[in-house]
Amino acid sequence: MNDHISAAYDRDLESIQTLIVKMGGLVEEAILKAAKSLAERDVELAEEVRKADASIDALERRINDDSARTIALRAPVSKDLRAILTVLRLAASLERIGDYAKNIAKRTSVLVEMNPVNGSDVALRRMAREVQSMLKDTLDAYIRADAVLAEDVRQRDQEVDQMYNALFREFLTFMMEDPRNITACMHLHFMAKNIERMGDLTTNMAEQVIYLVTGAMPEDARPKDDKTAYVTTPH
C-alpha cells in the first residue's frame, strides 16, 4: 500500500471507528435505560429505548457500507484488513445487544401491569450495569488497542453468569411458592437471559479486540458459569 493510499485508508478507518464509538455509546445508553425503565416502572422510558433502536440499526448499516467501500477502494491486506473485519464484527454484536435492550423494554410494558417480584428489578438492574461496564471497557480497549483490558472483560463474563444463575433459581422458587408469580417470573427470566446474552456478545467483542491487537484469538477456553441447564427443581 503506497503512502497516498495508506493515508486515505487511515482516514477511512478513523471515520469508521468514530461511528463504532457513537454506536457503542447508544447501546450502552439503551442497556441502562432499559433496566431503569423496569426498576422504575417507566413505560415512557421503555418506549424511548424501543424507538432509539432504529438509530443503532442505522449506524450499523452505515458502518457496513463505509467498510465495504473502504475495502473496495483501498484493498487493505494483513493487519489493515483485520482492522476492517473487526469493525464489522463489533458493529454486528452491538446491533444484537441493542436488540436485546429493546426486547427488555418491550417486556417492561407488560410487567408494569403486574405486581413486582421481590427485589428482582434491582437485581436485573445491577446485572445490566455490569454488562454496560464491560461494554464500555471493551470499546475503550478497542480504541486504545489494549489487549490486557479486553482480557479483563473476557474474565468478567463469569460474574454475569453467576448473577444470572442466582436469578434463575430465585424465579424458580417464586413460581413454585405461588403460581400467581409464574407469568411475571417468566418475563423476568427472559429479561435476565437477554442480559446474560449481552454479556456473551460483549465478551465476543473483547475477543475480537484481542485478535485485532495480537493477531490471534485467545487460546484458552472462555470462562463460563451458566449452570441453569443443570438446575433441577426440588421434589
Legacy VTK file of the C-alpha trace (Angstrom):
# vtk DataFile Version 3.0
C-alpha trace
ASCII
DATASET POLYDATA
POINTS 235 float
0.000 0.000 0.000
1.627 3.282 -1.099
1.740 6.342 1.152
-1.181 8.077 -0.549
-3.481 5.062 -0.290
-2.249 4.374 3.250
-3.143 7.906 4.366
-6.579 7.617 2.758
-7.126 4.247 4.438
-6.176 5.705 7.827
-8.738 8.492 7.362
-11.410 5.990 6.347
-10.702 3.752 9.336
-10.698 6.679 11.750
-14.095 7.757 10.420
-15.488 4.225 10.845
-14.018 3.970 14.358
-15.833 7.186 15.262
-19.089 5.577 14.139
-18.369 2.480 16.228
-17.786 4.601 19.329
-21.023 6.506 18.662
-22.941 3.268 18.156
-21.420 1.816 21.317
-22.499 4.868 23.307
-26.088 4.483 22.094
-26.074 0.781 23.007
-24.661 1.490 26.494
-27.438 4.045 26.994
-30.066 1.561 25.788
-28.877 -1.066 28.301
-29.053 1.329 31.245
-32.362 2.898 30.216
-33.995 -0.488 29.630
-33.010 -1.646 33.122
-34.056 1.671 34.650
-37.452 1.562 32.924
-38.102 -1.820 34.566
-36.881 -0.792 38.025
-38.933 2.415 37.974
-41.917 1.011 36.076
-41.416 3.768 33.500
-43.335 2.907 30.334
-42.338 6.145 28.571
-38.639 5.403 29.109
-39.163 1.859 27.816
-40.778 3.277 24.680
-37.810 5.623 24.282
-35.488 2.596 24.247
-37.623 0.860 21.643
-37.616 3.884 19.334
-33.880 4.542 19.770
-33.073 1.093 18.365
-33.668 2.468 14.863
-30.676 4.805 15.286
-28.478 1.874 16.340
-29.577 -0.131 13.289
-28.917 2.845 11.010
-25.373 3.194 12.340
-24.673 -0.485 11.709
-25.820 -0.096 8.091
-23.589 2.944 7.639
-20.584 1.143 9.157
-21.185 -1.826 6.845
-21.440 0.451 3.798
-18.362 2.503 4.710
-16.343 -0.640 5.455
-17.306 -2.227 2.131
-16.370 0.968 0.300
-13.004 1.107 2.085
-12.213 -2.495 1.166
-13.156 -1.837 -2.470
-11.181 1.422 -2.789
-8.128 0.754 -0.603
-7.729 -3.032 -0.967
-6.319 -3.415 2.569
-4.286 -6.502 3.433
-2.875 -8.121 6.576
-3.423 -6.012 9.712
-5.306 -3.308 7.796
-7.824 -5.848 6.546
-8.044 -7.332 10.044
-8.976 -3.889 11.357
-11.880 -3.583 8.915
-13.126 -7.105 9.615
-13.003 -6.373 13.349
-15.116 -3.242 12.833
-17.769 -5.262 11.011
-17.906 -7.874 13.793
-18.080 -5.248 16.524
-20.931 -3.471 14.753
-22.872 -6.737 14.352
-22.508 -7.530 18.068
-23.536 -4.010 19.075
-26.648 -4.252 16.907
-27.657 -7.509 18.576
-27.047 -6.107 22.063
-29.294 -3.191 21.112
-31.980 -5.670 20.080
-31.785 -7.350 23.485
-32.181 -3.975 25.201
-35.240 -3.306 23.043
-36.673 -6.718 24.000
-36.297 -5.852 27.695
-38.102 -2.570 27.108
-40.953 -4.405 25.362
-41.422 -6.749 28.334
-41.350 -3.804 30.744
-44.541 -2.524 29.148
-46.202 -5.825 30.106
-44.681 -6.125 33.592
-45.884 -2.718 34.778
-49.371 -4.236 34.921
-48.196 -6.941 37.357
-47.075 -6.954 40.971
-43.281 -6.636 41.422
-41.426 -9.837 42.303
-39.262 -9.439 45.430
-36.135 -7.449 44.586
-35.833 -8.844 41.065
-35.954 -5.424 39.392
-32.975 -4.230 41.421
-31.026 -7.435 40.726
-31.650 -7.152 36.978
-30.556 -3.516 37.017
-27.320 -4.457 38.801
-26.678 -7.178 36.225
-27.335 -4.721 33.369
-24.933 -2.197 34.878
-22.189 -4.828 34.971
-22.708 -5.615 31.294
-22.715 -1.911 30.417
-19.434 -1.514 32.301
-17.963 -4.460 30.377
-19.093 -2.932 27.097
-17.574 0.456 27.953
-14.251 -1.191 28.789
-14.368 -3.227 25.571
-14.838 -0.083 23.488
-12.009 1.612 25.412
-9.809 -1.439 24.797
-10.623 -1.241 21.093
-9.726 2.438 20.758
-6.544 2.045 22.836
-5.583 -1.309 21.282
-5.386 -2.687 24.822
-5.448 -6.491 24.811
-4.969 -6.638 28.601
-8.160 -4.654 29.250
-10.003 -6.774 26.693
-8.879 -9.938 28.504
-10.125 -8.454 31.792
-13.560 -8.016 30.213
-13.425 -11.591 28.975
-12.871 -12.862 32.519
-15.700 -10.737 33.960
-18.346 -12.523 31.911
-18.251 -15.208 34.585
-19.666 -12.698 37.101
-22.628 -12.015 34.817
-23.244 -15.760 34.516
-23.231 -16.078 38.312
-25.793 -13.276 38.629
-27.951 -14.995 36.030
-27.729 -18.354 37.827
-28.832 -16.750 41.099
-31.789 -15.004 39.464
-32.827 -18.162 37.647
-33.007 -20.070 40.945
-34.932 -17.225 42.611
-37.502 -17.156 39.835
-37.982 -20.919 40.105
-38.533 -20.568 43.849
-41.028 -17.704 43.446
-43.007 -19.666 40.845
-43.179 -22.790 42.998
-44.183 -20.829 46.102
-47.031 -19.007 44.374
-48.364 -19.893 40.894
-49.598 -16.300 40.560
-45.948 -15.315 40.118
-45.427 -17.544 37.083
-46.240 -15.048 34.316
-44.182 -12.224 35.819
-41.268 -14.545 36.591
-41.243 -15.901 33.053
-40.955 -12.363 31.675
-38.241 -11.528 34.211
-36.349 -14.703 33.353
-36.336 -13.810 29.653
-35.035 -10.356 30.600
-32.254 -11.891 32.681
-31.399 -14.219 29.789
-31.268 -11.236 27.434
-28.787 -9.501 29.732
-26.720 -12.687 30.018
-26.598 -12.850 26.208
-25.494 -9.210 26.136
-22.587 -10.264 28.336
-21.715 -13.071 25.920
-21.771 -10.702 22.949
-19.641 -8.170 24.797
-17.162 -10.955 25.535
-17.169 -11.835 21.828
-16.272 -8.223 21.132
-13.439 -8.321 23.682
-12.061 -11.421 21.954
-12.187 -9.602 18.618
-10.155 -6.771 20.157
-7.566 -9.301 21.337
-7.485 -10.744 17.809
-7.028 -7.263 16.328
-4.151 -6.381 18.658
-2.314 -9.723 18.773
-3.298 -11.378 15.502
-4.686 -14.428 17.327
-7.836 -15.348 19.197
-7.417 -16.356 22.880
-6.263 -19.963 23.069
-7.790 -20.835 26.443
-11.470 -21.678 26.797
-13.691 -18.793 27.732
-14.627 -18.882 31.446
-18.335 -19.673 31.701
-20.538 -20.158 34.730
-24.055 -20.541 33.336
-25.285 -23.687 35.101
-29.022 -23.242 34.519
-29.142 -26.234 32.158
-28.264 -28.454 35.136
-30.673 -26.952 37.688
-33.310 -29.341 38.950
-36.446 -28.464 40.859
-36.793 -29.784 44.398
-39.335 -32.594 44.905
LINES 1 236
235 0 1 2 3 4 5 6 7 8 9 10 11 12 13 14 15 16 17 18 19 20 21 22 23 24 25 26 27 28 29 30 31 32 33 34 35 36 37 38 39 40 41 42 43 44 45 46 47 48 49 50 51 52 53 54 55 56 57 58 59 60 61 62 63 64 65 66 67 68 69 70 71 72 73 74 75 76 77 78 79 80 81 82 83 84 85 86 87 88 89 90 91 92 93 94 95 96 97 98 99 100 101 102 103 104 105 106 107 108 109 110 111 112 113 114 115 116 117 118 119 120 121 122 123 124 125 126 127 128 129 130 131 132 133 134 135 136 137 138 139 140 141 142 143 144 145 146 147 148 149 150 151 152 153 154 155 156 157 158 159 160 161 162 163 164 165 166 167 168 169 170 171 172 173 174 175 176 177 178 179 180 181 182 183 184 185 186 187 188 189 190 191 192 193 194 195 196 197 198 199 200 201 202 203 204 205 206 207 208 209 210 211 212 213 214 215 216 217 218 219 220 221 222 223 224 225 226 227 228 229 230 231 232 233 234
